[in-house]
Amino acid sequence: MRNHQRLQPVQTAATSFMALFSIVGLALYGLPYFYDFMVNEYGWSRVTVTSGNALGKLIVGPLFGFIAGWTIDRFGPRRLMLAGIVMAGIAVAGLGTLSAMWMFYFFYLLNALGYVCGGPLPNQVLLSRWFDRSRGKAMGFAYLGIGLGGALVPLISLGLVNRFGWHWALRLLGLMVVLAAFPLAWFVRETPAGKVWQEAVKNIVPLKPVLKTQAFYLLAFGSMCSIGAVGGVNQHLKLYLRDLHYSQGDAAGIISLVLACSLIGRLLMGWLADRFPRKTVMMLIYLLVAGSIPLLFAHFHGRLFLFAAIFGIGLGGDYMIIPLMAADLFGVRVLGRVMGIVLTADGIAEAVSPMLVGGLYNETLHSYRNGFLFLIGLALAGFTAVLFLPKRRARSEGESA
């Protein structure tokens, strides 16, 4: 029995690792690899191929983000996570069966819903319930799943496309999403002290005081800016490499290197977040994101490898640091609802930013310069917002419950 109890935190971290590996690493980071195939086969523009992700985030996030957060705070993350895994798998597989534009948007809406229900939000709450002092390391380990999935998915996709074609590659990738994450999520426990937690949620901590604080809006705006910058780069990186006449294999290698470096970023930023003020770590991450983008329009040998290293490290810490900072500022008992709102705002930024970059793309010169300048400004705006955040909140009355 004792051995089983000792293994439960390990099982929890492993569950979050595989859920993030599948829903974010494979299903989110994997889809932009197929954009140029859609452009070639259907004649779609860069705005069109990024509009599916935009529409999904803009509709699903505002409609379901807060509801998902409230559901998790009230009933726990497990059931929502299971539903999200299945929806994400069906969505990815469905994008390999396109025969009309409405199907493209439908499956992207389903993928966005899977992301809300099974992605970072429930896993952040699950880990925050199980881990306290080592929360940064636990979050860093779980978020390695995103980096590993994102690093492997271009290579997996390349192999599947070469063997089966890009339509069947997406169908098989969708199946992988479900098989990798569903079994562990089925057996995970939602909290180490279930009875105590259930008693606590009967008197659920109100969210209204949080919404009256300046810190909440600074955190939301700062994370929106940085996530928007990261999303703008990720959604266009394969198309940018295509303009540079990179082969499918070389482009997959660069994208994989970015996500491989994000593994280092997640471990490093998780380690730093347990030893230094998380506000300081958050500012460092945002500077790394902003500082890496100019390398994309520099002109020296090896610039893309340097970009991949710096951007990858910043990417690794970006998503992970937000719930750590939110838990510091507002407490764990409102974390589901707070992150439901913040992740909804992040989703809007992540949706709109790639479309704006696509609109700023110069078709005549095949240049992303204006779009990349916009992303640099966005990341620096996020840094400025975080600069004004307090380091940590004062412990509120009854917080020990």
N, C-alpha and C positions, 0 to 999 in steps of 0.2 A: 504493500500500500504506500509506504513512504517513498519507495523508488518511483512508483507511478506518479505521486505528487510532485517529486523533483523533476520528472520528465515533462510535466504539463506546461511549464513556461517554455521549454524547448519546442514542444509541439505547437504552442501558440505562435512562437516566432517563425517556425517552419511553415505554418499555415499562411501567415501574412506574406512570407517570402514567396510562396508559390502563387498566391492570389495576385500579388503585384507583378510577378514574373509573367503571368498569363494575361491579365486584363490590361496592364499598362505596357509591359515589355513587348509582348507579342501583338496584342490587339490594337494598341494605340500607336506605338512606335513602328510597328510592322507595316501598317497601311500606306504611309507615304512612299515606301519602296515601290509600290505598284502604280503610282501616279503617272509615270511616264508611259507605262503600258496603256493606261486609259487614254492619255493624250494622243498616243499614236493610233489606237484602234478606233476610238470614238470621235476624234477630232476636237476634244474639249480643250478649253483654255486653262491657264494656270489658276485663274480665279474660280472656274467651275470645279476643278478637281479638289480644291481646298474648301469649297462651299459646303460639301457634305458634312465635314467636321464642324464647320461654323454653324450650320443650321442645327445640327444635333446639340451642340453646346448651348446655343442661344435659346432653344426651345426647352430642352430637357432640364438644363441646369436651373433656370428660374422656376419652372413648374414643380420640380421634384427634389431639388437640393435641400431645402429646409425641411420638407416632409421626411426625406430620408434621414436627416440628422435627428429630427424629433423621434422618429420610429426607433432609431438606434439607442437614443438616450432612454427611451421608455421600455423597449422590448429586447434590446441587445442586437449585436451586429450579425450574428450567424446566419439567420434565415435570409436576410437581405443580401448577404454576401453570396449565398448559394444561388439565389435568383440572378444576381448580377453576372456570375460566372457563366451560367447557361445562356443568358441573353447576349453576352459578348461573343461567345463561341458561335452562336447562330448568326450573329451579324457579320462576322468576318467570313464565315462560309458563304453566307448569302451574297456578299459582294463579288463572289466568284461565279455567280449565276445571273448576272445582269442581262436584261433584255430590254429595259426601258429606264428612262431617267428617274421615274418615281421610285423604282426599286433601289436605286443608288441612294436617294434621300431616306427612304424607309429604313434601310439597313444601317445607315449612319445614325439615324435617330435611335435605333435599337442598341447600337454600340455605345452611344452616349448614355443611355439609360443603364446599360450594364456597367459602365464606368462609375456612375453615381452610386449604384447599389452595391457593387462588389469591389470597387477600386480603393483609392487612398482613404476615403471617408470612414468606412467601417473598420478598416485595418488600423487606422490611427487611434480610433477609440478602443479597439480590442487590445492593442499594445499598451495604451495608456492605463487601462484597467489592470493589466498584469504586471507592469513594470513601473517603478518609481525612480529610485536613485540611478538605475542603469537604463532609464528610458531612452536616452540619446543613443546608447550603443545598440539597444534592441531595435529602435527605429532605423538606425543605420544598417543593421544586419538585414532587416526585412526589406528595406529599400534597395538592397543589393539585388533583389529579385528583378526590379525594374531594369537595372543596369545590365544584369546578365541576360535577361530576356531581350532587351534592346540590342545588346551586342551580338547575340546569336541569331536574331530574326533575319537580318540581311543575308547572312550566310545560309541559313535554313531556306529562306525564300529563293535565293539564287539557285541552290541545288534542286528545289522543287520545280522552279520555273524551267530550268534546263531539262529536267526529266519529264515533266507532265504538262508544261505550259502554265501561264499565269492564272488562268481560271481555276484549274484544279489545285494549284499551289495555295490559293486562298481558301478553298474548301478544306484542304488537309490542315491548314494552319488553324482554322476554326475548330476543328476536331481536337487539335493539340491543346488549345486554350482550355477546353472543358476537362480533358483527361489529366492535365497537369495540376489543376487547382481544386477540382470538385471533391476528390476523396478526402483530403486533409480537412477541408472546410466542413465536411459533413460531421466529423468526429470532434471538432474543437470545442472546448468549454469557453463560455463567454466571459467568465470572471472567476478569480480564485476564491471569492467569498460570495457565492450566489445569493444566499439568504440575506446577508447584510446589504448587498447592493439592491435587492428587490425592496427591502424596507426603505432604503434611501430614496428610491425613485417614486415612492408613494407621495413623498413631499418634495417633488422635483424642484430643483433650484431655478428660480425665475431668470429669464434671459434679459428682461427689461433693463436692469442696472448696467449690464454689459453694453447694451446698445446706447446708453447715455454717455459712455466714456469716449474720449478722443482717441484713446489707444486702439479701440476696435476699428475705427475708420482709417487710421494710419496703417494698421496691419493689413486691412483689406485692400487699400489702395496700393501699398507697397508690393504686396504679393501679386496683385493683378498686373502691375507693370513688369515685374520680373518674369512671371509666367508667360505674359504676352510676348516678351522678347525671346524667351526660350522656345515657345511654340512657333513663332515666326521663322526662326532658324530651322527647327526640326522639320517643319512642313515643306520647306523649300530647298533643303540641302541636296536632295537627290536631283531635283531639277536644275539647281545651280551647277552641280557637278556634270550634268548632261551638257550644259552650255560650254563647259571647259573640255568637252569631248572625252570625258572619262568613260571607259568601258563599264559594262554592268558589273563585272568582277571588281574593278578598281573602286567604283563608287560604293559597292557593298563593303569593301575593305575600310574606306574612310568612315562610313557611317558606323560600322562595327567598332572602329577604334574610338570614336566619340563615346559610345556607350560603354566600352571597356574601361575607358578613363573615368567614366562616371562611377564605376565600382570603387575606384580609389577615392573619389570625392565623397561617396556616401560613408565609407569607413572613416575617412579623415575628419569630415564635418561632424559625424556622430561622436567621435572621440573628443573633438574640440568642444562640442556642445555640452559635454559632461564636465568640462574643466574650466571653461571660460564663459563669460556672460553670453547668452544666446543671441542677444542683440548684436554684439560684436561679430559673432560668427555669421549672422545673417547679412550684415553689411559687407563682410569679406566675400561671401558667395555672390552678392549682387555686383560687386566690383569685378569679380572674375568673369561673369557673364558679359558685362559691358565692355571689359577690356579685350575679350577674345574676338568679338565680331569684326573690329577693323582689320584683323588678319585676313578676312575673306576677300577684301579688295586691295590687299598689299601685293607687292611684286618681288618676292624673293623665294629662293628655293627652300622647300621644306615648310612653307608657311601653313599649309593645310594640316600637316602633322602637329605643328605647334598649336594651331587653332583647336584641333581635336583634343589635345591634352588639356588646355586651359578651359575651353568650353565644357568638356566632359566633366572635369572636376567641379565646376560651378553647377552644371546640370545635376550632378549627383547629390549635391547638398540642397538644391533649390526647393524641391517639393517636400523634402524631409524636415527642413528647419521650421516651416510654417506651423505645423501642429505643435512642435516643441515650444515655440514662442507663444502660441495661443494658450497652451496649458499653463505656462508660466504666468501669463497676464490675467487669465480668467478662471483657471481651475479646471479639473478633469470632469466635474459633474455637469458642466454646460458645454463640454468640448464638442459633442456630437452636433448640437445646434449651431454653435459658433462656426465650426468647420463646414457645416452644411451651407451656411451663408457665404463664408469666405471662398469655399471651393466653387460655389455657383458663380461668384464674381470672377474667380480665376478662369473658370470655363468660358465666360463671356470674352475675357481678354484673349484667351488662347484661341478662341474661334475667330474673333474679328481681326486680330493681328496678322495672321497669314493672308487673309483676303486683302488687307490694306497693302501688304508687301507685294502681293500679286498685282494689285492695281498700280503700284508705283514702279513695277517692272518696265524697263524700256525695251520694247519689242524691236525697235530699229537697231539699237546698239547691243542688244542681248545683255543688258546691264542691270544688276541688282543694287547699284550704289545707293540710290535714294531710299530704297527699302531698308537696306542695312543701316543707313544713317538714322532712319526712324527707329529701328530696334535699339540702337545704342542709346538714343535719347530716352527711350522707354525704360531701359534698365537703370539708367542714372536717376530717373524720376523715382523709381522704386527705392534706390539707395537713399535718396533724400528723405522720403517718407519714413523709412526705418530709423534714420538718424534721430528723429524726434520721438521715437517710442521710449517709454520707461523700460528699465532693465527687467523689472519684476514687480508684480503687484503686491500689495500688503495682504496678508492672509485674512480673509473675511470671517465674520462670526459664523461659527458652526462648520467651518471648512473641514475640520478634522473628521467629520462624519463621512 
